[in-house]
């Protein structure tokens, strides 16, 4: 009887862990898909990926958005410098 209860608790724990991880990783999957769309386009439109998920995932998304803004700023500077020469 005790082994059956332990097995049931273990299965329930695994199911709950799987649901939690699936939920948390869905935000990374969504961000990855958006980044993939941006990287596959010839001319990336400046837009950020939405911030969602755990604090760590939002920090990663925010870092990507800031990197994208820096790249767009650098590209604009290069275009302005090109017109000077």
C-alpha positions in Angstrom: 0.0 0.0 0.0 2.8 2.4 0.9 4.6 1.8 -2.4 1.4 2.5 -4.3 1.0 5.9 -2.6 4.6 6.8 -3.1 4.3 5.9 -6.8 1.1 8.0 -7.1 2.8 11.0 -5.4 5.8 10.6 -7.7 3.6 10.6 -10.8 1.6 13.6 -9.6 4.9 15.5 -8.9 6.3 14.7 -12.3 3.0 15.8 -14.0 3.0 19.1 -12.0 6.7 19.7 -12.8 6.0 19.0 -16.5 3.1 21.5 -16.6 5.2 24.1 -14.8 8.2 23.7 -17.2 5.9 23.7 -20.2 4.3 27.0 -19.1 7.7 28.6 -18.4 9.4 27.4 -21.5 6.5 28.6 -23.7 7.7 32.2 -23.2 11.2 31.2 -24.5 9.7 29.3 -27.4 7.6 32.4 -28.4 10.6 34.7 -28.1 12.8 32.3 -30.1 10.2 32.2 -32.9 10.0 36.0 -33.0 13.8 36.3 -33.1 13.9 33.7 -35.9 11.4 35.7 -37.9 13.6 38.8 -37.5 16.8 37.0 -38.4 15.2 35.5 -41.6 14.0 38.8 -43.0 16.3 40.8 -45.3 15.5 44.1 -43.4 14.7 43.7 -39.8 12.0 46.0 -38.6 12.9 47.6 -35.3 10.5 46.1 -32.8 10.9 44.5 -29.5 9.9 41.1 -28.4 7.2 41.2 -25.7 8.4 40.8 -22.1 6.7 37.8 -20.5 7.5 34.9 -18.2 9.7 34.7 -15.2 12.0 37.5 -14.2 15.0 35.7 -15.7 13.2 35.2 -19.0 12.0 38.9 -19.1 15.6 40.0 -18.4 16.8 37.9 -21.4 14.0 39.4 -23.6 14.9 42.9 -22.4 18.6 42.4 -23.1 17.7 41.3 -26.7 15.5 44.3 -27.2 18.3 46.7 -26.0 20.8 44.9 -28.3 18.4 45.4 -31.2 18.1 49.1 -30.4 21.9 49.5 -30.2 22.3 47.7 -33.6 19.6 50.0 -35.2 21.3 53.0 -33.7 24.7 51.9 -35.0 23.2 51.2 -38.5 21.7 54.7 -38.5 25.0 56.3 -37.6 26.7 54.4 -40.4 24.1 55.5 -42.9 24.6 59.1 -41.8 28.4 58.8 -42.0 28.1 57.3 -45.5 26.4 60.5 -46.7 29.3 62.6 -45.5 31.8 60.9 -47.8 
